[in-house]
Every structure is written in structure tokens, then in C-alpha cells.
């Protein structure tokens, strides 16, 4: 059979395949969705869990909330567990420990601002990681345009949000925020971000 004959046979085969009724496909059953019970915890050593997960490099942020009342001080805490979540609608998320003393103030405010820190701001991050201190002592800030939450100078970017949803996540809470405004550093658009890896701060190599 020449090339013309092979082509003609292929056309006849494809035509017959299109004409045949397709076999019905049964839908797979939906997976069962449920919470993991406490007695189903995997036998993991917490130290090993922290060591292995520490190999995942993360960005570093400070999440802030506006002052409570005209004479109140703002709230804020250092947060590694921040991520983008959805483009439409624009959503982000961060995780906060249930024991956090700052989270109740953010929850009452109903709004927050995520400050993405730059490579030179490790000391600022350490200050916001300390519990019980006046974290804003000596720290300059201006109000984010929608929420009024502190926007810290010198960072890489800021994301202004309202609280969209809160979900339980073990010993943490998963806080979803709807983005209302955002921007990057106007003076240093090429500024490197601060990273956390294997228990220490680092940054991208030049």
C-alpha cells in the first residue's frame, strides 16, 4: 500500500471512530472529607518534624493591625507562614499560633497589613518575634491606605487586607485575608527579601 492508500485508510478509520458512540464513563466516587482525629496522629518526633520542614526556605513578614482606640498602640508579630492563595478574588493567608497574644487584637480589628521584610531587616524581625514587649518602640511606620494598619518602611512590599475567613489548623489558625491594597518599595524595587532557612536568616545570593 502506497502513501496515498495509507492516508485513505487512516481517514476511513478516524471517520468510523468518530461515528461510533463513546462508551459511557462512570464518575469516580467523591473522596470522604473529614477532620483528622487526635488518635490518628502520626508517630512523629516534633524535633525531627521541625528539622525536616526547616529545609523549606520561606519569606519573612511582619503582620500588623491598627491601634485600638485613639490612644492605643498598634499590634504586630513576625510571621514566616504567609502565602498567596487566590487571584480572583485576591486572597492571601497566614498561619498564627492559637497561643499568640497578638492574634486577638488582629481579630478584633478585622484587618491587617502584611509587611514583606527586606534582607537587611533581620533585627526588626527579631524585635517583632519577642512576646510581651513594646514591639513598635522606636519603629517608624505610616498607616496602610485602607486598614490603617502599620506599614513599615524599608521593606520589599506591603499587602493591606481585611479578614475573609479563619480556619482551625491544629495548634495554629489559618487566617485568610482579602487584599484591599498593595504595593512595593518605591525607592528600591530591586531590594532582596529576607529569608528563613534551617533555623536562621539568610538572603538570596547577589
C-alpha positions in Angstrom: 0.0 0.0 0.0 1.4 3.4 -1.0 1.3 6.6 1.0 -1.9 7.6 -0.7 -3.6 4.3 0.3 -2.3 4.6 3.8 -3.7 8.1 4.2 -7.1 7.0 2.8 -7.2 4.1 5.2 -6.4 6.4 8.1 -9.2 8.8 7.1 -11.7 5.9 7.0 -10.6 4.7 10.4 -10.8 8.1 12.0 -14.2 8.7 10.5 -15.5 5.4 11.8 -14.1 6.1 15.3 -15.9 9.5 15.3 -19.2 7.9 14.2 -19.1 5.2 17.0 -20.9 6.2 20.1 -18.5 6.7 23.0 -18.5 4.3 25.9 -20.2 5.8 29.0 -17.7 6.7 31.7 -18.7 6.2 35.3 -17.6 9.0 37.6 -15.3 8.1 40.4 -16.8 8.3 43.9 -16.0 11.6 45.7 -13.4 11.1 48.4 -14.6 11.3 52.0 -13.7 14.6 53.6 -13.3 14.7 57.3 -11.1 16.0 60.1 -8.2 14.0 61.3 -8.9 12.8 64.8 -6.5 13.2 67.7 -5.9 9.4 67.9 -4.8 9.4 64.2 -1.7 11.4 64.8 1.4 10.0 63.1 4.2 8.9 65.5 6.5 11.8 64.5 9.2 13.3 66.7 8.5 17.1 67.0 12.2 17.8 66.7 12.5 15.8 63.5 9.4 17.4 62.1 10.8 20.9 62.7 14.2 19.9 61.3 12.9 18.5 58.0 10.3 21.3 57.5 13.1 23.8 58.2 14.7 22.8 54.9 11.9 24.7 53.2 13.1 28.3 52.8 10.4 30.9 53.5 10.0 34.6 53.2 9.7 36.6 56.4 6.9 39.1 57.1 5.5 41.2 59.9 1.7 41.2 60.2 0.3 44.4 61.8 -3.0 45.7 63.0 -4.1 49.3 63.7 -4.1 50.8 67.2 -7.1 50.1 69.4 -8.7 53.4 70.3 -7.3 56.9 69.8 -4.6 56.4 72.5 -3.8 52.7 71.8 -0.8 51.2 70.3 -0.7 49.1 67.2 -0.2 45.3 67.2 2.2 43.1 65.2 4.1 39.9 65.1 6.8 38.2 62.9 5.3 35.6 60.6 7.0 33.1 58.2 3.9 31.2 57.3 2.5 33.7 54.8 1.3 32.8 51.3 -0.7 34.0 48.3 -3.9 32.0 48.0 -6.2 33.2 45.2 -6.1 35.6 42.3 -9.9 36.0 41.9 -10.9 37.1 44.4 -7.5 38.3 45.6 -6.8 36.4 48.8 -3.7 35.7 50.9 -3.3 33.6 54.0 -1.1 33.4 57.1 -0.9 31.0 60.0 -0.8 32.1 63.6 -0.4 30.1 66.8 -3.5 29.7 68.9 -1.5 30.9 71.9 -0.5 34.2 70.2 -1.2 37.2 72.3 -1.3 39.4 69.2 -3.8 37.5 67.2 -6.9 38.5 69.4 -6.1 42.2 68.6 -5.9 41.5 64.9 -9.1 39.5 65.1 -10.9 42.4 66.9 -9.6 44.9 64.3 -10.8 42.7 61.4 -8.0 44.0 59.2 -4.2 43.6 58.9 -1.2 44.6 56.8 1.5 42.1 55.7 4.9 43.7 55.6 7.3 41.7 53.4 10.8 42.3 55.0 14.0 43.0 53.1 17.3 41.2 53.6 18.7 44.0 56.0 15.7 43.8 58.4 16.6 40.7 60.4 16.9 42.8 63.6 13.4 44.2 63.0 12.0 40.7 62.6 13.6 39.6 65.9 12.0 42.6 67.7 8.6 41.6 66.4 9.2 37.9 67.4 9.5 38.8 71.1 6.3 38.3 73.1 5.2 40.9 75.6 7.4 43.7 74.6 6.6 47.1 73.0 7.4 46.0 69.5 6.8 49.4 68.0 9.2 51.3 70.3 11.4 53.3 68.1 9.9 51.9 64.9 8.7 54.4 62.3 5.5 53.5 60.4 2.7 55.0 58.4 -0.9 53.8 58.0 -1.8 51.5 55.2 -4.3 53.2 52.9 -7.4 51.1 53.7 -7.0 49.3 57.0 -4.8 51.9 58.8 -2.5 49.1 59.9 1.2 49.9 60.3 3.1 49.9 57.1 6.8 49.5 57.9 9.4 51.4 55.8 12.3 49.7 54.2 10.6 46.5 53.3 10.1 44.8 49.9 6.3 45.0 49.7 3.1 45.6 51.7 -0.3 44.0 51.4 -3.3 45.6 53.1 -6.2 43.2 53.9 -9.5 42.6 55.6 -10.1 39.2 57.4 -12.0 37.0 55.0 -12.1 33.7 56.9 -10.4 31.8 59.8 -10.0 28.1 59.8 -8.6 25.7 62.5 -5.3 24.1 61.7 -4.0 22.0 64.6 -2.2 24.2 67.1 -2.4 27.1 64.6 -5.2 29.1 63.0 -5.3 29.7 59.2 -6.3 33.3 58.6 -7.4 34.2 55.1 -7.3 37.9 54.1 -8.9 39.7 51.2 -6.5 42.1 49.6 -7.7 45.7 49.5 -4.5 47.5 48.5 -0.9 46.6 48.0 2.4 47.9 46.7 6.2 47.5 46.6 9.1 49.7 47.8 9.2 52.7 45.5 12.9 53.6 46.4 14.3 50.1 46.0 12.4 48.0 43.5 15.3 45.5 43.3 15.6 45.0 47.1 16.3 41.4 48.1 13.8 39.7 50.5 14.7 38.4 53.9 14.5 34.5 54.0 14.5 32.0 56.8 16.1 28.6 56.3 17.3 25.9 58.7 16.6 28.0 61.7 18.5 31.1 60.6 18.0 34.2 58.5 19.5 34.3 55.0 19.0 36.0 51.7 19.3 35.4 48.0 22.9 35.4 46.8 23.9 38.5 44.8 
